[in-house]
């Protein structure tokens, strides 16, 4: 059958779209990153403030994207918005960065996290197959990670309905489990003095640096400019945990009544996750001391030195004892598997849109008999698996998060560009709080990016380098198109 007889089917409703937003956001970050934030800030109040800022930024961006989603309810989402506002080169640089590091890097990292937690039940997964020097090793867990990516890709090539069912089931399961962690955590935690102790002198901030060689921790009090810098640097952790909310825009071509349902799903999904993330951190602070030492029991480790940085597992063990470690491992496996299902489903649609513009491999622009861009999904699968093998996905994520923030700023500024360029265009939904909310997002996120450039110069520089690499690749695609 020819490609012309196939088209994307609008079969996803508001619940499906909201499930994709929430499911793509909740991966493994919420169970880990509070450890790093605790070391950077050393203050219960400032940790919660940072999560609140993250939630407000994410929700304000999502509300702003609603206007663009209503104007352009097509497959490709953010890629399409950027192209309409700035042209093909900038939109290609976005798509290039999404393919090389943002989407595929996150898929690889989430898949490896899934495999690492599976090793709690199957220790053989930790066995290394071979190593090359001190910098590279290949383990059974990486094989499982790749198998999970291939399996989810295969399921998604069989039609959007299959991906929808997996997303709904796994998102529901992890939301229920997270609410259980929060409710039991708060109930048990508030019957101890831990919460009260953590909030004594709650605004006193400090930075803790642990020396692996001497096994000693150095604590430095911070305030004023140093505190602002610390928040600006550590917020990258909570922002990473809250990322991927925009993935629903990639599958706009398969959402029913997208002009209404995409803006609604963006708001509902980000609101649900923001509330859950803040409550989860309150639960951590109710169950575990903020400060701790690298040695000793779970309580003695505290949040700051939770074993293997797994603050979620430490919290679960306070609720259920040793069985809590296995319960949390199972929850994170469910969470990461469901997260990757959404990332894989949506990412393929962006590359499909790029191929339609002759800015990606031509085959990625074809739909299979199930009306899904199967080849685009397999291209994404292949590169994500290569990143799993490389073991460098963790570094890529650091570079990608900064690049991702830059494109969020550009996209939201695109609202102002398009209001000027196309004042009479149909806008079924207008950005909430325009122009104040979008401007606030742009200003605050720009300040975070400047802070990251100062405090994380190498990572952010490499992020910009990866974006810049896309420029010669863009002209190669243009040259090929002309031939």
Order of alpha helices (4+ residues) and beta strands (2+ residues): alpha-alpha-alpha-alpha-alpha-alpha-beta-beta-alpha-alpha-alpha-beta-beta-alpha-alpha-alpha-alpha-alpha-alpha-alpha-alpha-alpha-alpha
